[in-house]
Amino acid sequence: MWNKVLVVEDDDVMRAVISHAFKEGGFQVLEAADGSEAIEVFHDNEKEIDLIILDVMMPKLDGWSVCRRISDVSQVAIIMLTARQDDADKLLGYELGVDEYVTKPINTKVLLAKSQRMLERVFYSGKTGKKNVVEAFGIEINKDAYTVMVEDNEIEIAPKEYELLLYLMENQGRVLSREKILDSIWGYDYFGDDRVVDTHIKKIRKKLGDKAKHIHTIVRAGYKFDK
């Protein structure tokens, strides 16, 4: 059974519909009706929340502000609900720590499926009964523990960053196009700007420090993890 999801939506009916879908999907659900309440609920339950479903347009604090405050202190997964298709808005969200977007009107079955798929890839990959580790050049990813170590020091990393780094390392030496990365990490149904890949690579490099040199930009081709 999953742990907890925080549903942040100012529309009472929509919040109830989303919450019901997640309860049916096996989640424990916390709710907030505006941005300020979301911050309070999150801080009261920070260690237990696996996922936040976050509306953009809300009173008191909008979704951007909530995302910024939470991402400053946590790497919790965030799915943003938006009525806009503006790629600039989406890139801003990814910069702030959003892991996924779902555009309104919302199909709750699709939203639930996206959430489950993302959490399965991140938290429950490789339950094999043995230490499930990908390691190269002083970077170690333990897929069972969901940890990233750089020279024996654990770094904090957001879910999409984790998935992307793992994908690069598991394909060491191969040039991966942005389109291939988008399809593998964001899914075939992602229709946003492929610059989201560049944004996440930039954030990963910053966290890897000196080890960032192993993520190579291949001009007009994509990225490669190698010596």
Contacts in CASP RR format, 6 or more apart in sequence:
PFRMAT RR
TARGET T0000
AUTHOR 0000-0000-0000
METHOD contacts of the structure
MODEL  1
MWNKVLVVEDDDVMRAVISHAFKEGGFQVLEAADGSEAIEVFHDNEKEID
LIILDVMMPKLDGWSVCRRISDVSQVAIIMLTARQDDADKLLGYELGVDE
YVTKPINTKVLLAKSQRMLERVFYSGKTGKKNVVEAFGIEINKDAYTVMV
EDNEIEIAPKEYELLLYLMENQGRVLSREKILDSIWGYDYFGDDRVVDTH
IKKIRKKLGDKAKHIHTIVRAGYKFDK
1 26 0 8 1.000
2 25 0 8 1.000
2 26 0 8 1.000
2 27 0 8 1.000
2 28 0 8 1.000
2 50 0 8 1.000
2 116 0 8 1.000
2 119 0 8 1.000
3 27 0 8 1.000
3 28 0 8 1.000
3 48 0 8 1.000
3 49 0 8 1.000
3 50 0 8 1.000
4 27 0 8 1.000
4 28 0 8 1.000
4 29 0 8 1.000
4 30 0 8 1.000
4 45 0 8 1.000
4 48 0 8 1.000
4 49 0 8 1.000
4 50 0 8 1.000
4 51 0 8 1.000
5 22 0 8 1.000
5 27 0 8 1.000
5 28 0 8 1.000
5 29 0 8 1.000
5 30 0 8 1.000
5 49 0 8 1.000
5 50 0 8 1.000
5 51 0 8 1.000
5 52 0 8 1.000
5 53 0 8 1.000
5 115 0 8 1.000
6 29 0 8 1.000
6 30 0 8 1.000
6 31 0 8 1.000
6 32 0 8 1.000
6 38 0 8 1.000
6 41 0 8 1.000
6 42 0 8 1.000
6 45 0 8 1.000
6 49 0 8 1.000
6 51 0 8 1.000
6 52 0 8 1.000
6 53 0 8 1.000
7 15 0 8 1.000
7 18 0 8 1.000
7 19 0 8 1.000
7 22 0 8 1.000
7 29 0 8 1.000
7 30 0 8 1.000
7 31 0 8 1.000
7 32 0 8 1.000
7 53 0 8 1.000
8 31 0 8 1.000
8 32 0 8 1.000
8 34 0 8 1.000
8 35 0 8 1.000
8 37 0 8 1.000
8 38 0 8 1.000
8 52 0 8 1.000
8 53 0 8 1.000
8 54 0 8 1.000
8 55 0 8 1.000
8 58 0 8 1.000
8 63 0 8 1.000
8 66 0 8 1.000
9 15 0 8 1.000
9 18 0 8 1.000
9 31 0 8 1.000
9 33 0 8 1.000
9 53 0 8 1.000
9 55 0 8 1.000
9 58 0 8 1.000
9 81 0 8 1.000
10 33 0 8 1.000
10 34 0 8 1.000
10 55 0 8 1.000
10 57 0 8 1.000
10 58 0 8 1.000
10 59 0 8 1.000
11 55 0 8 1.000
12 33 0 8 1.000
14 106 0 8 1.000
15 31 0 8 1.000
15 33 0 8 1.000
17 108 0 8 1.000
18 53 0 8 1.000
18 106 0 8 1.000
18 108 0 8 1.000
18 111 0 8 1.000
19 29 0 8 1.000
19 31 0 8 1.000
20 108 0 8 1.000
21 108 0 8 1.000
21 109 0 8 1.000
21 111 0 8 1.000
21 112 0 8 1.000
22 29 0 8 1.000
22 53 0 8 1.000
22 112 0 8 1.000
22 115 0 8 1.000
23 29 0 8 1.000
25 112 0 8 1.000
25 116 0 8 1.000
27 51 0 8 1.000
30 41 0 8 1.000
30 45 0 8 1.000
30 49 0 8 1.000
31 41 0 8 1.000
32 38 0 8 1.000
32 40 0 8 1.000
32 41 0 8 1.000
34 58 0 8 1.000
34 59 0 8 1.000
34 60 0 8 1.000
34 61 0 8 1.000
35 58 0 8 1.000
35 59 0 8 1.000
35 60 0 8 1.000
35 61 0 8 1.000
35 62 0 8 1.000
35 63 0 8 1.000
35 65 0 8 1.000
35 66 0 8 1.000
36 60 0 8 1.000
36 61 0 8 1.000
37 60 0 8 1.000
38 52 0 8 1.000
38 54 0 8 1.000
38 61 0 8 1.000
38 66 0 8 1.000
39 61 0 8 1.000
39 66 0 8 1.000
39 69 0 8 1.000
39 70 0 8 1.000
42 49 0 8 1.000
42 52 0 8 1.000
42 70 0 8 1.000
42 74 0 8 1.000
42 76 0 8 1.000
46 73 0 8 1.000
46 74 0 8 1.000
46 76 0 8 1.000
49 76 0 8 1.000
50 76 0 8 1.000
50 77 0 8 1.000
50 119 0 8 1.000
50 123 0 8 1.000
51 76 0 8 1.000
51 77 0 8 1.000
51 78 0 8 1.000
51 79 0 8 1.000
51 115 0 8 1.000
51 118 0 8 1.000
51 119 0 8 1.000
52 70 0 8 1.000
52 76 0 8 1.000
52 77 0 8 1.000
52 78 0 8 1.000
52 79 0 8 1.000
53 79 0 8 1.000
53 81 0 8 1.000
53 111 0 8 1.000
53 115 0 8 1.000
54 63 0 8 1.000
54 66 0 8 1.000
54 67 0 8 1.000
54 78 0 8 1.000
54 79 0 8 1.000
54 80 0 8 1.000
54 81 0 8 1.000
54 98 0 8 1.000
55 63 0 8 1.000
55 80 0 8 1.000
55 81 0 8 1.000
55 82 0 8 1.000
56 62 0 8 1.000
56 63 0 8 1.000
56 64 0 8 1.000
56 80 0 8 1.000
56 81 0 8 1.000
56 82 0 8 1.000
56 83 0 8 1.000
56 84 0 8 1.000
56 89 0 8 1.000
57 63 0 8 1.000
57 83 0 8 1.000
58 66 0 8 1.000
61 69 0 8 1.000
63 80 0 8 1.000
64 92 0 8 1.000
64 93 0 8 1.000
64 96 0 8 1.000
67 78 0 8 1.000
67 80 0 8 1.000
67 93 0 8 1.000
67 96 0 8 1.000
67 97 0 8 1.000
67 98 0 8 1.000
68 96 0 8 1.000
70 76 0 8 1.000
70 78 0 8 1.000
71 78 0 8 1.000
71 96 0 8 1.000
71 97 0 8 1.000
71 158 0 8 1.000
75 156 0 8 1.000
75 157 0 8 1.000
75 158 0 8 1.000
75 159 0 8 1.000
77 99 0 8 1.000
77 100 0 8 1.000
77 118 0 8 1.000
77 119 0 8 1.000
77 122 0 8 1.000
77 158 0 8 1.000
77 159 0 8 1.000
78 97 0 8 1.000
78 98 0 8 1.000
78 99 0 8 1.000
78 100 0 8 1.000
79 98 0 8 1.000
79 99 0 8 1.000
79 100 0 8 1.000
79 101 0 8 1.000
79 102 0 8 1.000
79 111 0 8 1.000
79 114 0 8 1.000
79 115 0 8 1.000
79 118 0 8 1.000
80 93 0 8 1.000
80 98 0 8 1.000
80 100 0 8 1.000
80 101 0 8 1.000
80 102 0 8 1.000
81 102 0 8 1.000
81 104 0 8 1.000
81 106 0 8 1.000
82 89 0 8 1.000
82 90 0 8 1.000
82 101 0 8 1.000
82 102 0 8 1.000
82 103 0 8 1.000
82 104 0 8 1.000
83 103 0 8 1.000
83 104 0 8 1.000
84 103 0 8 1.000
85 103 0 8 1.000
87 192 0 8 1.000
87 193 0 8 1.000
87 195 0 8 1.000
90 98 0 8 1.000
90 101 0 8 1.000
90 192 0 8 1.000
90 193 0 8 1.000
90 196 0 8 1.000
91 193 0 8 1.000
91 195 0 8 1.000
91 196 0 8 1.000
91 199 0 8 1.000
94 160 0 8 1.000
94 196 0 8 1.000
94 199 0 8 1.000
94 200 0 8 1.000
95 199 0 8 1.000
97 158 0 8 1.000
99 118 0 8 1.000
99 158 0 8 1.000
99 159 0 8 1.000
99 160 0 8 1.000
100 114 0 8 1.000
100 118 0 8 1.000
100 160 0 8 1.000
100 186 0 8 1.000
102 110 0 8 1.000
102 111 0 8 1.000
102 114 0 8 1.000
118 159 0 8 1.000
119 159 0 8 1.000
121 163 0 8 1.000
122 146 0 8 1.000
122 159 0 8 1.000
122 162 0 8 1.000
122 163 0 8 1.000
123 146 0 8 1.000
125 132 0 8 1.000
125 143 0 8 1.000
126 132 0 8 1.000
126 143 0 8 1.000
126 144 0 8 1.000
127 144 0 8 1.000
128 144 0 8 1.000
129 144 0 8 1.000
131 142 0 8 1.000
131 144 0 8 1.000
132 142 0 8 1.000
132 143 0 8 1.000
132 144 0 8 1.000
133 140 0 8 1.000
133 141 0 8 1.000
133 142 0 8 1.000
133 143 0 8 1.000
134 140 0 8 1.000
134 141 0 8 1.000
134 143 0 8 1.000
134 166 0 8 1.000
134 169 0 8 1.000
134 170 0 8 1.000
135 141 0 8 1.000
136 169 0 8 1.000
136 172 0 8 1.000
136 214 0 8 1.000
136 225 0 8 1.000
137 211 0 8 1.000
137 214 0 8 1.000
137 227 0 8 1.000
138 149 0 8 1.000
138 150 0 8 1.000
138 151 0 8 1.000
138 211 0 8 1.000
139 148 0 8 1.000
139 149 0 8 1.000
139 150 0 8 1.000
139 165 0 8 1.000
139 169 0 8 1.000
139 208 0 8 1.000
139 211 0 8 1.000
139 214 0 8 1.000
140 148 0 8 1.000
140 149 0 8 1.000
140 150 0 8 1.000
141 147 0 8 1.000
141 148 0 8 1.000
141 149 0 8 1.000
141 162 0 8 1.000
141 165 0 8 1.000
141 166 0 8 1.000
141 169 0 8 1.000
142 149 0 8 1.000
143 166 0 8 1.000
146 162 0 8 1.000
147 154 0 8 1.000
148 154 0 8 1.000
148 155 0 8 1.000
148 157 0 8 1.000
148 162 0 8 1.000
148 165 0 8 1.000
149 155 0 8 1.000
150 207 0 8 1.000
150 208 0 8 1.000
150 209 0 8 1.000
150 211 0 8 1.000
151 211 0 8 1.000
155 207 0 8 1.000
155 208 0 8 1.000
156 207 0 8 1.000
157 165 0 8 1.000
157 204 0 8 1.000
157 207 0 8 1.000
158 203 0 8 1.000
160 185 0 8 1.000
160 186 0 8 1.000
160 200 0 8 1.000
161 200 0 8 1.000
161 203 0 8 1.000
161 204 0 8 1.000
161 207 0 8 1.000
163 185 0 8 1.000
164 181 0 8 1.000
164 185 0 8 1.000
164 197 0 8 1.000
164 200 0 8 1.000
164 201 0 8 1.000
164 204 0 8 1.000
165 204 0 8 1.000
167 176 0 8 1.000
167 181 0 8 1.000
167 184 0 8 1.000
167 185 0 8 1.000
168 176 0 8 1.000
168 215 0 8 1.000
168 223 0 8 1.000
168 224 0 8 1.000
168 225 0 8 1.000
169 225 0 8 1.000
171 225 0 8 1.000
172 225 0 8 1.000
172 226 0 8 1.000
173 224 0 8 1.000
173 225 0 8 1.000
173 226 0 8 1.000
174 224 0 8 1.000
175 218 0 8 1.000
175 221 0 8 1.000
175 222 0 8 1.000
175 223 0 8 1.000
175 224 0 8 1.000
176 222 0 8 1.000
176 223 0 8 1.000
176 224 0 8 1.000
177 221 0 8 1.000
177 222 0 8 1.000
178 194 0 8 1.000
178 197 0 8 1.000
178 198 0 8 1.000
178 222 0 8 1.000
178 223 0 8 1.000
179 194 0 8 1.000
181 197 0 8 1.000
181 222 0 8 1.000
181 223 0 8 1.000
182 190 0 8 1.000
182 194 0 8 1.000
182 196 0 8 1.000
182 197 0 8 1.000
183 190 0 8 1.000
186 196 0 8 1.000
197 223 0 8 1.000
201 215 0 8 1.000
201 217 0 8 1.000
201 223 0 8 1.000
204 212 0 8 1.000
204 215 0 8 1.000
205 212 0 8 1.000
205 215 0 8 1.000
206 212 0 8 1.000
208 214 0 8 1.000
208 215 0 8 1.000
214 225 0 8 1.000
214 226 0 8 1.000
214 227 0 8 1.000
215 223 0 8 1.000
215 224 0 8 1.000
215 225 0 8 1.000
216 223 0 8 1.000
216 224 0 8 1.000
216 225 0 8 1.000
216 226 0 8 1.000
217 223 0 8 1.000
218 224 0 8 1.000
END
